[in-house]
Amino acid sequence: MKKKTISVLVILILSFLIFYSCSDKSDSLIDTQSPELGKKSITNVNVSVFATGLNNPRGLTFGPDGYLYVAEGGLGGLNSSNGICDQVIPPIGPYTGDFNSSISKISPSGVVSTVVSNLPSSQTSQMSGSLVSGVADVAFIGNTLYALVGGAGCSHGFPNNPNGIFRVNNGSVDLIADLSDWSLNHPVANPEEDDYEPDGTWYSMINVNGKLYAVEPNHGEMLKVTTSGNISRVIDVSATQGHIVPTAVAYHGNFYFGNLNTFPVVPGSSGIYKVTPSGQIQKRESGLTTVLGLEFDNQDRMYVLEMSTVPGDPTPNTGRIIRIQPSGQQEVLVDTLFFPTGMTIGPDGALYVSNKGFGPPVPGFGEILKVTLN
């Protein structure tokens, strides 16, 4: 029998179902408030709540104005494209959606305001827990903001709104790269047929030398996109690594990405992979788990965000931040995070983390944490 594999999307759906598996809160082992917020495994690390009231926060970056810009997945919806195009197979699909994903910015004092709203937000079937996705990540080139949308496309309930990279202009967006069309016409070598999203589930994006680089976990690839909309593939990860579910990407002389790996969670089974600009790949770090964020500091230290770190089903309040020294030594900076989904380093040297990036369908449940390394 073929081994069942599962992507970032399906893993988090299962997490969502686990979250609601205990109807009696007095007996539940799961707390929607992170216990001992940001418990540290080393000293001189302070964790505080920087901002609240977000809807499924994902990727985040600082803008040239000093504000923190955050992609919000939104709240999903009920509009369907069933019968119009190929759908994601049950129990995950068919998807439905609405226009309530957004991008917010947060002032240095933690005040949240909206940059652009009414972007596509989709959710899986009610049978699978109605997990939400929408705007996945944001990046700046100069003073211009770009958004990576991963919850749109016909297979996600939006026949006229593709997944793609969008330029943000004064409260509106312009499509510069249709990634749904790319996925349809440029299949990867080894797609996972038991877990396939026709439009992809784009997750992370960075700017390197004025070009945008985006990672798609479900198909397993990284693309380069110019500001004029030219798309080219940097690497088909599936061709050499199989269905390892690449997620977060960073650049530090070469490209590096973390992977989520397959379900059920096996602690230590994920890693960090190095990819040269020409597309050569090699594993750089091992012994990690469910990686959804990756950053480097100016001392060549690597920071890895882990979504859930216990065996079996993904579990809230088990997310961590791992720091890896140039020597390869790993240390836990912060744990007990609640399904963290994105991370960036601020101009002040602190880490900013999208926490409660998946959770109950309650508006404003998500938050941003600030991790100060003294």
N, C-alpha and C positions, 0 to 999 in steps of 0.2 A: 504494500500500500504506500502511496506517495506521502511523504512527510508533509503535514499541514503547516504552512507558514502564514505569517500575518504581519501587516505593515503597521506603521505608526498610528494610522487612523483606527484600525481595528483594535489594536491594543488599548487605545484610550477609550474606545467604546466599551470594552470589557471593564476597564477601570470605572467607567461611569456607572455601569450596571452594579458593580461591587459596592460602589458608594451608596446605592439605594437598596442594597440587599437586606439591611436591618431596619425594619419598620419601627421598632421600639428603641428610641434614642437612648433610654437608660441602659439598655443592654448592648448597644453598639460599641464596637471597638474603634469606630471611625469618627473623628471629631472634625467639624468643618472649620474650627479655629486651630491653627497650627500650634501644637503643644510646645511649650518652651521655645517660642519663636526663634528659629535659627540657632539651635544649640550647637556650640562649637566643639571641635575636637582639638583645636589648638587655641592658645590664648591670644589676646589683643585683636580680636575680631568683634566688631559691633554690628548688629543687625537691627534695622528699624524699618517701619512702614513709611515709604516715601509718598505714595499716593494710593487712593482707593476709588471704588465706584466704576471699575472697568468691566467690559463684557468679553470674557475669554481673551485676555491679553496674550500676545505671541511675541514676534520679533520686535526689537526696539533699538534705537540709535540716537545719538545726540546730533542736533543740527548746528549749523554755524552760529545760530543765535543763542546757543547755550541751553536751549530747551530740549527735553527728552521727548522724542517722538515714538509712539507706540501703535503697533498694528493691533486692532481689536477684531476678533473673529465674528462678533455680533451675537445674535440670538436665534438665528435660523428662521424658519417659516414654513408655510404649508403649500406654496405654489409648486406644481408638479409639471414635469415634462414627459411623464410616462406615456408611451405610445408615439412619441415624436422621434425618439432616438434610442440607442442602446442605453440601458440602465445598469447601474451597479447591482449585481445579483443579491437576492435576499440571503441572510437576514439583514445585511448591512444596507442594501438598497431596497426599493428605490429611494433616492434622495428627494427632499422638498426644500424650498428656500424662500427668501424674501430679501428686501433691500434694507438691511439694518447693520451691516458691518461698517467699520469706520476707522479713521486714524485720529488719534488724539495727541496733543502735546502737553507737557507738564513743565511748569515753571520751576526755577531753582527752589522755590519755597513749597512746591508740591501742589500747586493749583492746576487743575485739569481743565482744558478747553478743547473744543472740536476743531480739527483742521479740515476734514472732509467726511461726509456721512453718506448714507443711502447707497452703500456699495453691497454687492451680492454676499449673502450669508446663507449657507446651506446646512441641513442637518440630515443625519442618517434616519432610517426608518424608526418608528416608535418601538418596533420589536427589538431593535438593537440599542435603544437608549437615547435616541435623538441627539447624538453628538454633533456639535456645531463647529463649522470652519468658515473662514471668510478671508479677509486680508491677513496674509501670513507673515509678511516682513516689510520693512521700509529701509531705504538707503538714500543718502545724499550724494549727488555729484555737483560740486560747487554749492550754489545756493538752491539748487533744484531738487525737490523731493520726488522719489520714485517709490511705487508700491507694488509688491508682489501679491497677486490675488490667487489663492489656491482653493477656494470653495465655490467657484463658478463653473460654467460649462454646461452643456446640455445634459450630461449624465448626472449633474448635481442639481437639476431643476431649472436651469437658465439657458434655454435654447438660443437666445440672442445676446448672451453675455458670456464671453469666454474667460477661462483662466488666462492670466497674462501679466505683463509688466506695464504699469500705467505711470504717466507723468502727472504730477499733481500741480494744478494751477488755480489759485484763488478760489478754493472751495469746490473745484470740479476736477475730473480726471480725463486724460486722453490716452487711449491704448497705443502703445508703441510696439508691442510684441505679443502676438496671439500664440500663447503656449498650448492652448487646446488644439489648435490646428497643427502645431509642431508635433504634439504627442500622437495625433492621428496619422500623420504622414511620415514620421521618422521613428518607427518602433525600435526598442532596444533589443539586444540579442537574446536575452533570457528573461522575459517577463514572467511573473509568477501567476499562472493561470487560475489558481485557486483564490487569488486575492488581487483583483485587477480593477483599477479605476480608469476608464477610458480617457478622462480629461486630466488625469494626474492629480496629485495632492501636494502641490508645490509648497515648500516649507521655509527655506531660508535664502537670503540674498545679500551680497556685499558688493561694494564698489572697489575696483582695483584699477588704478590708472585710467579712470574715466570710462570704464566698461563695467557692466553689471554681470555678476555671476550668480546663477540660481541653481538650487539643488531640488530634485524631485525624488522623494523617498520610495513611492510605490513602484515606479518603473525602474528606478535606480540609475540616475544620470545627473551630470552637471553641464549647464549650458553657459555660453558667453553671449551677451546681448548688448549691442551698441545703442547709443541714444537715437540713432536713425532707424532702429528696429531690425538690424541684421542679426540673425540667430545662427549660432554654430555650436556644435557639441564639443566640450572639452574632454569629457570621458563618459563612456558607457560603463558604469560600475558593474552592472549585471554581467557583462561579458566575461569578466575575470573573477569576480567575487560572488556571483549569484545574488540571491535575494537577501542582502544584509541590511537593507533599509537605511541608506545614507540620509542624514538629517542636517545638522548644523555645519556651516562652512566658515572658515576663517582664512586669512592670508598672512603669511609670515615668511616672505622670501619665496615660498611655494604655497600651494593651496593645501589646506588640511580640512578634513571633515570627520565628524563623529557619526557613529551608526547606532540605531536603536536595536537591531537584530530581531529575531523572530520570537514568537510567543510559544510557550510560557517563558516568563523572565528567568534567565539563568544568570545570577550575579557573576560579574567578571567576564561575560561573554561578548561584550561590546569593546570597541577600541577607537583609536584615532588613526586615520590613514593620510599619508602624504601623497599629494598629486602634483607633479611638475606641470608647468604651463603647456608642455607638449603632450600631456595626458598619461605619463608613466605613473604607476601607482605602487605603493608599498606600505605595509602596516608599520606605524610608528610607535604606538602605545597599545598595550593590552591591559586586561584586568579591570575594565570599566563596565558600566551597566546603563542601558537605556539613555544614551547621550542625546540631549536636545539643545545644548548650547556649548559654544567654544569660543575662547578669547585668548590672546597673548598680551602680556604686559611688556614694558620696555626693558625688562631684565630677562627676556626670553623664557619667562615662566608661562605655562599653559594653565588655563582655568577651564574646567569641564563641568557642565551642568548635567546632572543625572536626574531623570524624571521619577524613577521608582527603583529601589535597590534591594528588595526582598524577593526570595524565590516564589515562582508561581504567578498568581494574579498581581497586576500592578496595584499598589496600595498607597492611598493618600498618606501624607506626613512622613514619607520615607525618601523624599528627594534630597539630593546633596550637591554641594560644590566641592570639587576636588582640585587642588593645585598640584601641578606636576613640575618639578624642578628640571632644569636642563640635564641633570644627571639621570633623570627618570624616576626619582623618588616621588611618591605620591603621598599627599596628606589631605585629610578631610578638613576643610575650612568651616563649612556650615552643613547641618543636616536638619531633619524634620521639616523639610519644605513640602508644600502641598501641590503636587503635580506642576512643578515649574516648567516653563515652556520656552523661555528666551533669556538672554543675558548679554550685557554690554559693559564696557569699561567707560566711565565718565571722565571728563577733563580733570576732575578732582582726584582721579585714581581709584575711586570706589567702584564696586561692582553694583549694577542695577539689574534686578531680576524680575521677570514676569512670573508672579506666583499665583496659584489658583487659576492656572491657564486653562484648565478643564475642570468642570464641576457641575453642581446643580443648576438647573435652568432658572436662576435667580438674577435679574438685572443688577449689575453692579457688584457681583460677587468677587471679581478679580482685583488684584492689587499689584503694586510694584514695591519691591523691597530694596533697600539700600544697604550694602554690605561694605563697611569701612574697615580697611586693613591698616591698623595702627603700626 
